[in-house]
Amino acid sequence: MRIENKDLAISLKPQEPSSQTVKKACQDFEAFFLGFVFKKAFQPLFTSSSSPFFSQEETWFREMWVDEITKKVEESGGWGISDMLYQRLVEESKGDFS
């Protein structure tokens, strides 16, 4: 199959990561990791379907609340995981990011 329109052509050739791309990937990983940790940390230990404090609505509220906590932690600089990961990647690649 040939694509004649050059605007629609997609390059499948891998591109070298830039410093900004790697930094963003590290920040995204930290955000994902923090969200996972917080969701597990605030998950109820004992749940009973007869409890008035355990409902689908309460679960949704808790998940939204944890998402907001995660955003606030990220905005304040996170836990430094992205910085450590980025520094490690720079050391491993010997700074070969374009």
Kinemage of the C-alpha trace (Angstrom):
@kinemage 1
@onewidth
@group {chain A} dominant
@subgroup {mainchain}
@vectorlist {calphas} color= white
{ca met a 1} P 0.000 0.000 0.000
{ca arg a 2} L 1.342 3.392 -0.955
{ca ile a 3} L 0.387 6.705 0.505
{ca glu a 4} L 0.672 9.435 -2.070
{ca asn a 5} L -0.147 12.326 0.238
{ca lys a 6} L 3.061 13.218 2.068
{ca asp a 7} L 1.091 14.933 4.844
{ca leu a 8} L -0.486 11.604 5.757
{ca ala a 9} L 2.702 9.558 5.604
{ca ile a 10} L 3.913 8.341 8.974
{ca ser a 11} L 7.517 7.536 9.621
{ca leu a 12} L 7.953 4.200 11.359
{ca lys a 13} L 11.651 4.812 11.799
{ca pro a 14} L 12.470 5.250 15.507
{ca gln a 15} L 13.691 8.688 16.393
{ca glu a 16} L 16.380 9.551 18.883
{ca pro a 17} L 14.840 10.759 22.143
{ca ser a 18} L 15.408 14.358 23.045
{ca ser a 19} L 16.270 15.533 26.527
{ca gln a 20} L 12.804 17.055 26.920
{ca thr a 21} L 11.093 13.858 25.761
{ca val a 22} L 13.019 11.751 28.254
{ca lys a 23} L 12.329 14.241 31.075
{ca lys a 24} L 8.589 14.197 30.253
{ca ala a 25} L 8.568 10.384 30.190
{ca cys a 26} L 10.214 10.336 33.627
{ca gln a 27} L 7.632 12.785 34.989
{ca asp a 28} L 4.796 10.732 33.504
{ca phe a 29} L 6.200 7.594 35.115
{ca glu a 30} L 6.400 9.322 38.507
{ca ala a 31} L 2.789 10.526 38.154
{ca phe a 32} L 1.633 6.997 37.309
{ca phe a 33} L 3.648 5.525 40.188
{ca leu a 34} L 2.354 8.055 42.731
{ca gly a 35} L -1.217 7.452 41.614
{ca phe a 36} L -0.770 3.700 42.021
{ca val a 37} L 0.806 4.044 45.473
{ca phe a 38} L -1.847 6.461 46.730
{ca lys a 39} L -4.729 4.365 45.398
{ca lys a 40} L -3.371 1.313 47.192
{ca ala a 41} L -2.638 3.306 50.352
{ca phe a 42} L -6.176 4.678 50.613
{ca gln a 43} L -7.921 1.480 49.612
{ca pro a 44} L -10.111 0.280 52.471
{ca leu a 45} L -8.679 -2.687 54.336
{ca phe a 46} L -11.939 -4.141 55.500
{ca thr a 47} L -15.016 -3.732 53.376
{ca ser a 48} L -18.488 -4.806 54.183
{ca ser a 49} L -21.344 -4.453 51.765
{ca ser a 50} L -23.660 -3.723 54.691
{ca ser a 51} L -21.595 -0.733 55.822
{ca pro a 52} L -23.057 2.672 54.921
{ca phe a 53} L -19.489 3.897 54.300
{ca phe a 54} L -18.838 1.388 51.548
{ca ser a 55} L -20.774 2.162 48.416
{ca gln a 56} L -20.013 2.700 44.757
{ca glu a 57} L -20.387 6.450 45.254
{ca glu a 58} L -17.913 6.438 48.147
{ca thr a 59} L -15.468 4.481 46.006
{ca trp a 60} L -15.760 7.028 43.182
{ca phe a 61} L -15.312 9.908 45.619
{ca arg a 62} L -12.232 8.275 47.158
{ca glu a 63} L -10.689 7.707 43.717
{ca met a 64} L -11.261 11.350 42.725
{ca trp a 65} L -9.861 12.500 46.069
{ca val a 66} L -6.733 10.368 45.595
{ca asp a 67} L -6.318 11.750 42.052
{ca glu a 68} L -6.403 15.286 43.448
{ca ile a 69} L -3.858 14.418 46.150
{ca thr a 70} L -1.612 12.949 43.462
{ca lys a 71} L -1.898 16.129 41.371
{ca lys a 72} L -1.000 18.302 44.376
{ca val a 73} L 2.063 16.168 45.159
{ca glu a 74} L 3.160 16.339 41.513
{ca glu a 75} L 2.678 20.127 41.423
{ca ser a 76} L 4.828 20.526 44.529
{ca gly a 77} L 7.699 18.627 42.936
{ca gly a 78} L 6.718 15.028 43.599
{ca trp a 79} L 8.974 12.684 45.491
{ca gly a 80} L 11.988 13.217 43.256
{ca ile a 81} L 11.584 9.887 41.470
{ca ser a 82} L 11.508 11.522 38.033
{ca asp a 83} L 14.705 13.470 38.766
{ca met a 84} L 16.528 10.359 39.979
{ca leu a 85} L 15.317 8.322 37.018
{ca tyr a 86} L 16.301 11.066 34.564
{ca gln a 87} L 19.784 11.391 36.072
{ca arg a 88} L 20.235 7.622 35.870
{ca leu a 89} L 19.163 7.568 32.228
{ca val a 90} L 21.548 10.422 31.413
{ca glu a 91} L 24.403 8.547 33.102
{ca glu a 92} L 23.561 5.297 31.305
{ca ser a 93} L 23.309 6.967 27.897
{ca lys a 94} L 26.319 9.210 28.593
{ca gly a 95} L 24.226 12.263 27.764
{ca asp a 96} L 23.518 11.197 24.176
{ca phe a 97} L 20.100 12.838 24.068
{ca ser a 98} L 19.740 15.199 21.144
